[in-house]
């Protein structure tokens, strides 16, 4: 999609350079495409946040680098999550077991839970 957008933008600019009488039409068309794609992204993100479909990831926090936490999943994959709320970052510690609930489409972290380990 990014490649097709770049090709469209390039062909639009070349069209504007060759013939000036289509200049207002091309600016209007490019503006329409930008607004349409921005609205689509906003609507999909809002629908994703409102819906109840969530992905659950369990693992152990490997390290915390500023606002980014690295979690090693139970299946051995390393995931990075950016946490913007400082109060939540203060509660997280290295080698802590957590469960992260993310949205289905945009994979935004919605909830982080501390998992109590049973030591028997």
MMTF fields as JSON, N, C-alpha, C and O atoms, coordinates in Angstrom:
{
  "mmtfVersion": "1.0.0",
  "mmtfProducer": "UNKNOWN",
  "numBonds": 479,
  "numAtoms": 480,
  "numGroups": 120,
  "numChains": 1,
  "numModels": 1,
  "chainsPerModel": [1],
  "groupsPerChain": [120],
  "chainIdList": ["A"],
  "bondAtomList": [4, 2, 8, 6, 12, 10, 16, 14, 20, 18, 24, 22, 28, 26, 32, 30, 36, 34, 40, 38, 44, 42, 48, 46, 52, 50, 56, 54, 60, 58, 64, 62, 68, 66, 72, 70, 76, 74, 80, 78, 84, 82, 88, 86, 92, 90, 96, 94, 100, 98, 104, 102, 108, 106, 112, 110, 116, 114, 120, 118, 124, 122, 128, 126, 132, 130, 136, 134, 140, 138, 144, 142, 148, 146, 152, 150, 156, 154, 160, 158, 164, 162, 168, 166, 172, 170, 176, 174, 180, 178, 184, 182, 188, 186, 192, 190, 196, 194, 200, 198, 204, 202, 208, 206, 212, 210, 216, 214, 220, 218, 224, 222, 228, 226, 232, 230, 236, 234, 240, 238, 244, 242, 248, 246, 252, 250, 256, 254, 260, 258, 264, 262, 268, 266, 272, 270, 276, 274, 280, 278, 284, 282, 288, 286, 292, 290, 296, 294, 300, 298, 304, 302, 308, 306, 312, 310, 316, 314, 320, 318, 324, 322, 328, 326, 332, 330, 336, 334, 340, 338, 344, 342, 348, 346, 352, 350, 356, 354, 360, 358, 364, 362, 368, 366, 372, 370, 376, 374, 380, 378, 384, 382, 388, 386, 392, 390, 396, 394, 400, 398, 404, 402, 408, 406, 412, 410, 416, 414, 420, 418, 424, 422, 428, 426, 432, 430, 436, 434, 440, 438, 444, 442, 448, 446, 452, 450, 456, 454, 460, 458, 464, 462, 468, 466, 472, 470, 476, 474],
  "bondOrderList": [1, 1, 1, 1, 1, 1, 1, 1, 1, 1, 1, 1, 1, 1, 1, 1, 1, 1, 1, 1, 1, 1, 1, 1, 1, 1, 1, 1, 1, 1, 1, 1, 1, 1, 1, 1, 1, 1, 1, 1, 1, 1, 1, 1, 1, 1, 1, 1, 1, 1, 1, 1, 1, 1, 1, 1, 1, 1, 1, 1, 1, 1, 1, 1, 1, 1, 1, 1, 1, 1, 1, 1, 1, 1, 1, 1, 1, 1, 1, 1, 1, 1, 1, 1, 1, 1, 1, 1, 1, 1, 1, 1, 1, 1, 1, 1, 1, 1, 1, 1, 1, 1, 1, 1, 1, 1, 1, 1, 1, 1, 1, 1, 1, 1, 1, 1, 1, 1, 1],
  "groupList": [{"groupName": "UNK", "atomNameList": ["N", "CA", "C", "O"], "elementList": ["N", "C", "C", "O"], "formalChargeList": [0, 0, 0, 0], "bondAtomList": [1, 0, 2, 1, 3, 2], "bondOrderList": [1, 1, 2], "singleLetterCode": "X", "chemCompType": "L-PEPTIDE LINKING"}],
  "groupTypeList": [0, 0, 0, 0, 0, 0, 0, 0, 0, 0, 0, 0, 0, 0, 0, 0, 0, 0, 0, 0, 0, 0, 0, 0, 0, 0, 0, 0, 0, 0, 0, 0, 0, 0, 0, 0, 0, 0, 0, 0, 0, 0, 0, 0, 0, 0, 0, 0, 0, 0, 0, 0, 0, 0, 0, 0, 0, 0, 0, 0, 0, 0, 0, 0, 0, 0, 0, 0, 0, 0, 0, 0, 0, 0, 0, 0, 0, 0, 0, 0, 0, 0, 0, 0, 0, 0, 0, 0, 0, 0, 0, 0, 0, 0, 0, 0, 0, 0, 0, 0, 0, 0, 0, 0, 0, 0, 0, 0, 0, 0, 0, 0, 0, 0, 0, 0, 0, 0, 0, 0],
  "groupIdList": [1, 2, 3, 4, 5, 6, 7, 8, 9, 10, 11, 12, 13, 14, 15, 16, 17, 18, 19, 20, 21, 22, 23, 24, 25, 26, 27, 28, 29, 30, 31, 32, 33, 34, 35, 36, 37, 38, 39, 40, 41, 42, 43, 44, 45, 46, 47, 48, 49, 50, 51, 52, 53, 54, 55, 56, 57, 58, 59, 60, 61, 62, 63, 64, 65, 66, 67, 68, 69, 70, 71, 72, 73, 74, 75, 76, 77, 78, 79, 80, 81, 82, 83, 84, 85, 86, 87, 88, 89, 90, 91, 92, 93, 94, 95, 96, 97, 98, 99, 100, 101, 102, 103, 104, 105, 106, 107, 108, 109, 110, 111, 112, 113, 114, 115, 116, 117, 118, 119, 120],
  "secStructList": [7, 2, 2, 2, 2, 2, 2, 2, 2, 2, 2, 2, 2, 2, 2, 2, 2, 2, 7, 4, 4, 4, 2, 2, 2, 2, 2, 2, 2, 2, 2, 2, 2, 2, 2, 2, 2, 2, 2, 2, 2, 2, 2, 2, 2, 2, 2, 2, 2, 2, 1, 7, 7, 3, 3, 3, 3, 3, 3, 3, 3, 3, 3, 3, 3, 6, 6, 3, 3, 3, 3, 3, 3, 6, 6, 1, 7, 3, 3, 3, 3, 3, 7, 7, 7, 2, 2, 2, 2, 2, 2, 7, 7, 6, 6, 7, 3, 3, 3, 3, 3, 3, 3, 6, 6, 6, 7, 7, 3, 3, 3, 3, 3, 3, 7, 7, 7, 7, 7, 7],
  "xCoordList": [0.82, 0.0, 0.867, 0.53, 1.989, 2.896, 3.516, 3.671, 3.864, 4.468, 3.473, 3.828, 2.231, 1.224, 0.935, 0.672, 0.98, 0.784, 1.92, 1.689, 3.142, 4.292, 4.225, 4.53, 3.82, 3.685, 2.602, 2.776, 1.488, 0.419, 0.871, 0.579, 1.582, 2.083, 3.09, 3.057, 3.979, 4.964, 4.295, 4.64, 3.342, 2.662, 1.839, 1.704, 1.287, 0.528, 1.431, 1.076, 2.602, 3.542, 4.039, 4.166, 4.324, 4.76, 3.647, 3.915, 2.412, 1.29, 1.143, 0.796, 1.405, 1.328, 2.437, 2.218, 3.604, 4.726, 4.463, 4.805, 3.866, 3.659, 2.539, 2.655, 1.464, 0.321, -0.255, -0.766, -0.169, -0.592, -2.104, -2.579, -2.869, -4.308, -5.007, -6.139, -4.356, -4.936, -4.436, -4.705, -3.716, -3.133, -4.175, -3.976, -5.278, -6.256, -6.937, -7.244, -7.166, -7.809, -6.895, -7.366, -5.615, -4.673, -4.503, -4.437, -4.431, -4.341, -5.591, -5.499, -6.731, -7.981, -8.014, -8.458, -7.544, -7.527, -6.568, -6.904, -5.375, -4.396, -4.929, -4.775, -5.552, -6.137, -7.239, -7.33, -8.068, -9.128, -8.547, -9.06, -7.496, -6.881, -6.28, -6.395, -5.643, -5.031, -6.106, -5.97, -7.17, -8.253, -8.961, -9.29, -9.201, -9.88, -9.053, -9.595, -7.757, -6.917, -6.792, -6.772, -6.707, -6.63, -7.911, -7.856, -9.058, -10.33, -10.474, -10.992, -10.021, -10.091, -9.261, -9.713, -8.064, -7.195, -7.816, -7.788, -8.372, -8.995, -10.203, -10.366, -11.054, -12.254, -11.885, -12.487, -10.915, -10.494, -9.903, -10.169, -9.11, -8.525, -9.596, -9.526, -10.583, -11.664, -12.477, -12.793, -12.818, -13.569, -12.758, -13.314, -11.462, -10.589, -10.541, -10.555, -10.484, -10.422, -11.752, -11.763, -12.87, -14.192, -14.577, -15.261, -14.147, -14.532, -13.876, -12.889, -14.434, -13.934, -12.919, -12.483, -12.533, -11.545, -10.16, -9.679, -9.533, -8.216, -7.292, -7.734, -6.019, -4.981, -4.286, -3.957, -4.067, -3.426, -2.017, -1.803, -1.068, 0.33, 0.821, 0.707, 1.364, 1.942, 3.442, 3.931, 4.159, 5.603, 6.273, 5.634, 7.575, 8.401, 9.066, 9.548, 9.094, 9.734, 11.244, 11.815, 11.876, 13.327, 14.03, 14.903, 13.648, 14.22, 13.267, 12.331, 13.526, 12.726, 13.68, 14.617, 13.437, 14.279, 13.417, 12.732, 13.442, 12.619, 11.142, 10.661, 10.419, 8.993, 8.72, 7.561, 9.759, 9.594, 9.957, 11.017, 9.034, 9.319, 9.467, 8.719, 10.435, 10.652, 10.164, 10.596, 9.247, 8.66, 9.018, 8.817, 9.552, 9.841, 8.623, 8.309, 7.93, 6.713, 7.043, 8.202, 5.991, 6.167, 6.637, 7.238, 6.36, 6.806, 8.184, 8.631, 8.864, 10.238, 10.394, 11.518, 9.308, 9.406, 9.518, 8.902, 10.315, 10.505, 9.555, 9.553, 8.752, 7.808, 8.182, 8.62, 8.0, 8.264, 6.947, 6.151, 6.733, 5.538, 5.949, 6.818, 5.31, 5.572, 4.465, 3.29, 4.841, 3.906, 4.065, 5.139, 2.995, 3.073, 2.69, 2.934, 2.103, 1.641, 2.721, 3.041, 3.289, 4.405, 4.027, 4.866, 2.781, 2.373, 2.436, 2.779, 2.109, 2.174, 3.627, 3.986, 4.457, 5.874, 6.558, 7.442, 6.149, 6.756, 6.429, 7.218, 5.274, 4.862, 5.546, 5.6, 6.068, 6.688, 8.159, 8.876, 8.591, 9.983, 10.525, 9.768, 11.831, 12.486, 12.254, 12.183, 12.138, 11.878, 10.503, 10.289, 9.59, 8.218, 7.369, 7.478, 6.52, 5.616, 4.388, 3.751, 4.049, 2.908, 2.059, 2.498, 0.834, -0.084, -0.51, -1.042, -0.279, -0.59, -1.772, -1.74, -2.824, -3.976, -3.839, -3.735, -3.839, -3.689, -4.914, -5.627, -5.153, -6.241, -5.89, -4.718, -6.909, -6.727, -6.023, -5.074, -6.484, -5.957, -4.716, -3.692, -4.802, -3.697, -2.642, -1.589, -2.914, -1.981, -1.531, -0.376, -2.453, -2.181, -2.394, -3.413, -1.458, -1.659, -2.782, -2.756, -3.773, -4.917, -4.794, -5.206, -4.23, -4.182, -2.953, -2.603, -2.297, -1.149, -1.454, -1.728, -1.405, -1.683, -0.448, 0.283, -0.224, 0.855, 0.348, -0.742, 1.127, 0.745, 1.488, 2.716, 0.729, 1.335, 1.796, 1.006, 3.061, 3.595, 3.388, 3.658, 2.906, 2.723, 4.059, 4.581, 4.613, 5.862, 5.506, 5.127, 5.629, 5.248, 6.444, 6.31],
  "yCoordList": [-1.177, 0.0, 1.245, 2.244, 1.184, 2.323, 2.559, 3.7, 1.477, 1.608, 2.205, 3.082, 1.743, 2.281, 3.747, 4.528, 4.132, 5.537, 6.405, 7.508, 5.903, 6.651, 6.782, 7.837, 5.694, 5.755, 6.74, 7.483, 6.753, 7.688, 9.118, 9.992, 9.363, 10.699, 11.142, 12.289, 10.245, 10.572, 10.876, 11.854, 10.045, 10.293, 11.569, 12.26, 11.897, 13.141, 14.357, 15.339, 14.283, 15.407, 15.574, 16.699, 14.465, 14.558, 15.125, 15.89, 14.76, 15.314, 16.804, 17.543, 17.255, 18.685, 19.459, 20.587, 18.879, 19.563, 19.718, 20.748, 18.72, 18.743, 19.676, 20.319, 19.759, 20.541, 21.315, 20.724, 22.649, 23.485, 23.678, 24.141, 23.352, 23.607, 22.599, 22.841, 21.465, 20.49, 20.679, 19.85, 21.759, 21.998, 22.018, 21.312, 22.787, 22.776, 21.409, 21.011, 20.706, 19.398, 18.404, 17.615, 18.426, 17.493, 17.77, 16.843, 19.064, 19.374, 18.919, 18.411, 19.091, 18.627, 17.119, 16.595, 16.41, 14.955, 14.425, 13.496, 15.01, 14.595, 14.888, 14.069, 16.049, 16.399, 15.403, 14.977, 15.034, 14.056, 12.713, 12.107, 12.24, 10.97, 10.996, 10.025, 12.102, 12.21, 12.213, 11.526, 12.983, 13.04, 11.696, 11.263, 11.031, 9.735, 8.678, 7.91, 8.633, 7.64, 7.947, 7.023, 9.215, 9.568, 9.198, 8.655, 9.483, 9.115, 7.605, 7.113, 6.873, 5.414, 4.871, 3.989, 5.386, 4.941, 5.272, 4.442, 6.461, 6.866, 5.992, 5.554, 5.73, 4.916, 3.483, 2.907, 2.898, 1.525, 1.448, 0.487, 2.434, 2.445, 2.571, 1.886, 3.435, 3.595, 2.312, 1.882, 1.699, 0.441, -0.64, -1.444, -0.663, -1.659, -1.468, -2.449, -0.222, 0.036, -0.248, -0.677, -0.016, -0.211, -1.687, -2.124, -2.454, -3.87, -4.648, -4.202, -5.803, -6.621, -7.668, -8.47, -7.689, -8.652, -8.227, -7.149, -9.072, -8.776, -9.977, -11.125, -9.685, -10.722, -10.725, -9.669, -11.897, -12.031, -12.571, -13.573, -11.897, -12.31, -12.442, -11.507, -13.602, -13.817, -13.978, -14.6, -13.411, -13.539, -12.845, -12.467, -12.69, -12.111, -10.858, -10.857, -9.797, -8.547, -8.75, -9.053, -8.578, -8.732, -7.453, -7.489, -6.323, -5.046, -3.911, -4.063, -2.773, -1.565, -0.48, -0.12, 0.046, 1.092, 2.332, 2.455, 3.231, 4.431, 4.074, 3.58, 4.321, 4.001, 2.663, 2.273, 1.96, 0.694, -0.461, -0.473, -1.447, -2.656, -3.815, -3.923, -4.674, -5.874, -7.07, -7.298, -7.841, -8.997, -10.25, -10.322, -11.237, -12.542, -13.427, -13.786, -13.778, -14.595, -15.991, -16.405, -16.708, -18.09, -18.989, -20.037, -18.576, -19.371, -18.945, -19.443, -18.028, -17.668, -16.46, -16.124, -15.796, -14.619, -13.355, -13.241, -12.404, -11.133, -10.099, -9.878, -9.469, -8.436, -7.123, -7.098, -6.027, -4.694, -3.936, -3.936, -3.297, -2.493, -1.121, -0.996, -0.091, 1.276, 1.677, 1.689, 2.005, 2.382, 3.881, 4.338, 4.637, 6.092, 6.643, 7.818, 5.829, 6.309, 6.03, 4.871, 7.088, 6.9, 6.102, 5.383, 6.213, 5.489, 3.978, 3.233, 3.529, 2.099, 1.656, 0.571, 2.481, 2.144, 1.991, 1.15, 2.802, 2.725, 1.4, 0.922, 0.799, -0.451, -1.67, -2.728, -1.534, -2.664, -2.79, -1.796, -4.038, -4.303, -5.432, -6.233, -5.471, -6.525, -7.878, -7.964, -8.931, -10.312, -10.491, -11.441, -9.607, -9.718, -10.421, -10.122, -11.357, -12.047, -11.19, -10.766, -10.93, -10.084, -10.717, -11.611, -10.231, -10.603, -9.303, -8.413, -9.188, -7.972, -8.252, -9.187, -7.427, -7.509, -6.415, -5.235, -6.812, -5.874, -5.931, -6.934, -4.832, -4.834, -5.762, -6.033, -6.242, -7.268, -6.723, -7.334, -5.578, -5.07, -4.198, -4.44, -3.192, -2.245, -2.652, -2.021, -3.703, -4.256, -3.227, -3.23, -2.344, -1.374, -2.029, -2.689, -1.864, -2.47, -1.758, -0.538, -2.536, -1.981, -2.187, -1.338, -3.315, -3.652, -4.508, -5.383, -4.241, -5.029, -5.536, -4.752, -6.847, -7.47, -8.183, -8.814, -8.076, -8.816, -10.223, -10.384, -11.237, -12.625, -13.123, -13.073, -13.599, -14.17, -15.578, -16.4, -15.863, -17.208, -18.062, -17.638, -19.274, -20.228, -20.91, -21.625, -20.687, -21.339, -22.498, -22.291, -23.708, -24.884, -25.75, -26.783],
  "zCoordList": [0.0, 0.0, 0.0, -0.636, 0.718, 0.758, -0.619, -1.053, -1.292, -2.626, -3.601, -4.389, -3.56, -4.476, -4.168, -5.083, -2.886, -2.525, -3.054, -3.549, -2.948, -3.474, -4.989, -5.544, -5.658, -7.115, -7.527, -8.493, -6.808, -7.109, -6.901, -7.718, -5.812, -5.541, -6.599, -7.045, -7.0, -8.032, -9.362, -10.025, -9.752, -11.021, -10.959, -11.968, -9.799, -9.658, -9.792, -10.444, -9.169, -9.265, -10.689, -11.171, -11.373, -12.769, -13.642, -14.568, -13.357, -14.102, -13.872, -14.793, -12.65, -12.355, -13.058, -13.499, -13.166, -13.81, -15.307, -15.887, -15.931, -17.381, -17.829, -18.872, -17.061, -17.513, -16.336, -15.384, -16.407, -15.295, -15.199, -14.162, -16.215, -16.129, -15.22, -14.8, -14.904, -13.979, -12.542, -11.673, -12.303, -10.983, -9.855, -8.866, -9.943, -8.845, -8.659, -7.536, -9.759, -9.675, -8.97, -8.152, -9.267, -8.661, -7.169, -6.362, -6.807, -5.376, -4.638, -3.521, -5.234, -4.631, -4.494, -3.473, -5.523, -5.492, -4.435, -3.699, -4.355, -3.347, -1.945, -1.039, -1.764, -0.473, -0.106, 1.046, -1.072, -0.837, -0.394, 0.547, -1.05, -0.687, 0.714, 1.462, 1.064, 2.395, 3.48, 4.492, 3.271, 4.259, 4.363, 5.467, 3.244, 3.25, 3.982, 4.777, 3.722, 4.399, 5.888, 6.7, 6.263, 7.685, 8.418, 9.522, 7.821, 8.435, 8.565, 9.568, 7.563, 7.622, 8.776, 9.506, 8.943, 10.035, 11.385, 12.294, 11.531, 12.798, 13.109, 14.248, 12.118, 12.334, 12.695, 13.602, 12.009, 12.314, 13.718, 14.44, 14.118, 15.451, 16.53, 17.55, 16.318, 17.295, 17.414, 18.523, 16.287, 16.319, 17.023, 17.772, 16.792, 17.417, 18.93, 19.673, 19.396, 20.829, 21.524, 22.678, 20.839, 21.44, 21.479, 22.405, 20.489, 20.44, 21.58, 22.164, 21.882, 22.982, 22.542, 23.368, 21.286, 20.808, 21.279, 20.93, 22.066, 22.608, 22.416, 22.376, 22.301, 22.263, 23.613, 24.155, 24.144, 25.448, 25.263, 24.58, 25.878, 25.835, 27.267, 28.06, 27.595, 28.918, 28.778, 27.835, 29.722, 29.669, 30.833, 31.815, 30.696, 31.744, 31.193, 30.06, 31.982, 31.56, 31.603, 32.65, 30.451, 30.357, 30.803, 31.67, 30.207, 30.62, 30.294, 29.509, 30.915, 30.702, 30.238, 30.951, 29.028, 28.446, 28.253, 27.238, 29.194, 29.093, 29.152, 30.171, 28.062, 28.003, 27.325, 27.178, 26.913, 26.196, 27.119, 27.746, 27.186, 27.959, 26.983, 26.011, 27.252, 26.454, 27.25, 28.38, 26.641, 27.305, 26.524, 25.311, 27.235, 26.647, 26.879, 28.014, 25.77, 25.868, 26.357, 26.386, 26.743, 27.176, 26.036, 26.274, 24.787, 23.641, 23.126, 22.093, 23.832, 23.502, 22.596, 22.221, 22.232, 21.361, 22.201, 23.26, 21.711, 22.4, 21.81, 20.599, 22.653, 22.217, 22.887, 24.037, 22.145, 22.673, 22.757, 21.818, 23.884, 24.094, 24.6, 25.462, 24.051, 24.489, 25.452, 25.086, 26.68, 27.72, 27.98, 28.37, 27.762, 27.847, 29.224, 29.499, 30.084, 31.384, 32.433, 32.694, 33.041, 33.978, 35.225, 35.767, 35.69, 36.889, 36.673, 37.591, 35.475, 35.166, 35.043, 35.501, 34.434, 34.291, 35.653, 35.817, 36.622, 37.953, 38.644, 39.46, 38.328, 38.96, 38.345, 38.972, 37.126, 36.436, 36.813, 36.93, 37.001, 37.365, 36.48, 35.932, 36.359, 35.592, 36.268, 37.494, 35.46, 35.892, 36.526, 37.279, 36.237, 36.73, 35.679, 34.49, 36.112, 35.175, 34.974, 35.939, 33.701, 33.378, 32.293, 31.569, 32.203, 31.134, 30.473, 31.136, 29.165, 28.421, 27.5, 26.699, 27.623, 26.731, 25.688, 26.025, 24.406, 23.296, 22.397, 22.361, 21.664, 20.699, 19.548, 19.289, 18.868, 17.842, 16.591, 16.1, 16.077, 14.804, 14.981, 14.342, 15.838, 15.95, 16.969, 17.053, 17.748, 18.727, 19.761, 20.186, 20.166, 21.206, 22.57, 22.773, 23.51, 24.828, 25.58, 25.74, 26.043, 26.771, 28.269, 29.06, 28.651, 30.069, 30.336, 29.544, 31.474, 31.9, 33.305, 34.213, 33.47, 34.765, 35.278, 34.515, 36.569, 37.217, 37.517, 38.066, 37.165, 37.4, 38.636, 38.699, 39.61, 40.794, 40.474, 40.01, 40.716, 40.478, 41.705, 42.829, 41.48, 42.584, 42.853, 41.998, 44.048, 44.424, 45.344, 46.496, 44.836, 45.627, 45.925, 46.581]
}
